[in-house]
Amino acid sequence: MLQRMLAGGLIAGFAAGLLGVLLHFAFVQQKILLGEEYETGAVVHFAGASGAEAHDASHEASHDTAHEHEHEGSQPGDAARNALTVLFTGLIYAGYGLVLVAGFALAEHFGQKITPPVALLWGIAGFVTFQLAPAMGLAPELPGTIAADLGLRQVWWLATVLATAAGLALLAYGRGVWAWVAAGALLAAPHGVGAPHLDEFFGSAPPELAAEFAARVLGVGLATWAALGWLAGRFWTREAG
Amino acid sequence: MREGNANAVGCDGKENIMNAVNHSAAKSQSGLLSILFVALIGATVLFVAGHAQSSTLHDAAHDMRHATGFPCH
């Protein structure tokens, strides 16, 4: 049992993480790098709509620079930095994988059967739990985003993950109206309370860039989690057979 | 145990059933412990890679944290 969980969770996690990091370099990394250029002031977005300090003088030139930069395509970048991103994406999905197979084992302990299609749904539920629901309150941040106190945000993040996981589990496996009511309450509660936010916006990057970044992060997350659920389900049922 | 006694028909049968019951209780308990153990390893990995704020870890995991929606800075 232990070996089945560890092997399945780690292999599926690292394999999904590898897909995740490929998608990250294809769709997300250039947005992070561009966000950092706005953060450091290497390129500047005009400040008209945001009401932040005016950078009108540099508006024309910097705006053009930003667009040119975006179309330069991928740069060699810092190899060590990218290697660490590969390593940590693998690690984080290995962590997700272990939590996922522990969930499979717990479900089977209570008599639920985990088949590959069910495992795929678990993967998508994992995406909702760990990424989509927290993103409802704390949208994925471009580098340079100024936000509320980190500790408070981490507490809200963790509480949201726990409440969403419990809510989805109750919705899927709970019996009776009260289980479903409790599920709805758990799913809604973090968003009723609301994530910690500042009263003002301080973003230095254009809203279009932040929106593209957030959308791509969620899209890549969904694809990677779906792969994780599918792979973990394959290993799980193969080991059982 | 009670179930074992109720179903027992003789010395040998009773012992076998009790063994089976004990065995399945022990297996169930070790199963739950294994599940807890694996979930804890997973959660620890998530905490260290996703949330721990030592500056070395933060810098190393920086891009991944932004790209998986962890609160980073």
Interface residues (C-beta under 8 A of the other chain):
Chain A: M1 L2 M5 L6 G9 H24 V28 Q29 I32 R81 L84 T85 L87 F88 T89 L91 I92 A94 G95 Y96 G97 L98 V99 L100 V101 A102 G103 A105 L106 H109 F130 Q131 P134 A135 L138 P140 E141 L142 P143 T145 A147 L150 R153 Q154 W157 V217 L218 V220 G221
Chain B: S28 S30 G31 L32 S34 I35 L36 F37 V38 A39 I41 G42 A43 T44 V45 L46 A49 G50 H51 Q53 A60 A61 H62 D63 M64 H66 A67 T68 G69 F70 P71 C72 H73
